[in-house]
Amino acid sequence: MTDSDDKTMGPADIRRILNLLPHRYPMLLVDRVESMVRDTSIHAVKAVTINEPFFQGHFPGRPIMPGVLIIEALAQAGGVLAIESLGLAGSGKLVYFMGIDGVKFRKPVEPGHLLDLHVTILQAKRNICKFEGRAMLGDQLATECQFTAMIADPPSD
């Protein structure tokens, strides 16, 4: 990511995302970061394609992205924001999803859609962050929710 000032960062490709998140195919659901303001917000993107493995069974003849995976995509975008905001890139720390509130599914997400993931930090205390997320299809709201995550060391073997 390039810095235009100390807090604002603009586009990050998949290589940077792979350095920040431990997720890998088929569970990596963030393809690009369009912009980010550390400690504040992120706009990331998920390109939804018919090649996603979940479309084989959800649903044959009418492929729709499962709502839980839309929420996971929002949570992963929040993870990128948290790791960058806390300066933890390369530390091995993980962002654990803890809870979700107020989920509303407004519009189905289908193959060919570009899912814009907008996540804002509502509250950050030590290693716990509360976020608000909106998944957009253009100017239409697909999903909205609030979620909480914890930053911690990975479990020991």
N, C-alpha and C positions, 0 to 999 in steps of 0.2 A: 504494500500500500504506500502511496505517496502522501507526504504530509504537506498540506497547504498552510497549516499552522500547527500548533502543538496538539490540537484535539481533533481536527477534521481530517479524515482520510478518505481517499477516493479509490477507484476500482481495485479490487483484488481478485485474481483469477483462482482457479481450482488448486494450483500449487500452493498458494498462501493458505487457503482453507485447509488443505491436507496437513499443513504444518501446525495449524491451530486446533483441529479436532481429531480425535482418534477414530472417528467413524470412517468406514470404507464401504464400497459397493457390496451389497445393495442398500445399505442403511445410510449412506451419505446423501442427504437431501438438500444440500445447499451447493449450487453450482458456481455462484459468483456473488461478490459483494459489490454493490454499486456505490455505496457511500456509507460512512460511519462517522459519528461524532462520539469520541471516547466519553465514557461515563453518562451517555445520554441516549443515543439511538443508532440503529443500523437499518439499512435497506439492502436486503439480499434477494437473490433470484433463484428459483428452481424451475428449470425447463422440464415440463412434464411430457414424456414421450410414451408411445405405445409399447416400447421395449421394456418398460418397468415390469418387474416380475409379478407384482401384485395384480396387474390387469388381467392375467390369465384366469383369475377366479373372482375378480371384483369389478365388474360382473361380465360374464361372457355375453357378447352381443350389445352391451351398454357399459363400456369401461368408465368407471368413476374412481378417482383417487380416494382411498379410505380416509375418513376424517381424522383418525388417530395419526396418520402419517402427515397430514397437513399440520397438525399440532406439533408433531416431532420436527418438521421442517422449521417451524417458528422457534421451537426450543433450541435447535442447532444454531440458528441465526443468533439467538440470545446468548448461546455459548461462545460464539465467535466474539460478540460484543463484550462479554464478561472477561474472557481471556485477554483480549486486547486492552480493555480498560484497566485491568489489574496488572498489566505488564507481565503476564505469565506464559507467553509464547515460549515453547520449548522446555517448560518446567516439568512436564509430565502430569500436571494437575488435570483432573477431570471435572466436568460440570455435570452434576447429577440432578436429574429432573425430580422434584419433590412433590409438587402438587399443581393442580389446575383449577381455576374457578371461572364461572360465567361463560362457558363455551357456547357459541352460537354458530351454526352452520347455515350460511345464507344462500350459497350458490355452489352447484357441483363443479368439481375440477376434473377436467377430461384431458385425454391425450391431445397434444398440440397447444395447450395453454402455457403461458408464461406466468408463473405464480410469483407475484411480488410479495416479499416477506418484510413487513415493517414491524420492528420491535423497539420498544422504549423501556428504559429502566425506570421503574416507579420508585424503588427503594433499594438501597444497597447498604448492608451492615456486615462488616467483617467478611465472612465467607458465604453469606446468604444474599441472594438478589431476587427481587420481585419484578416481573416484567409485564408489560401489556403488549399483545401481539395482534396484528391484523394481516391476514393473507388476502391479497387483492388480485383480481383479474381485470387489468386495466383500471378503470375507475369504479369497478363494482366490487363490493365487499363479499368475499367468499367465506371467510371464517374469522372470528374474533374470540379472544380469550385473555385471561391473566394467568400467569404461571410463576412458580417459584423454583429456584434451583440453588444447589449448594456446590461450592468449589472445594474439592478435597483431593487428597492423595488417592491413587488407585489402590484397590484392595491388595493386601500382601498375599503371596502364594502360600 
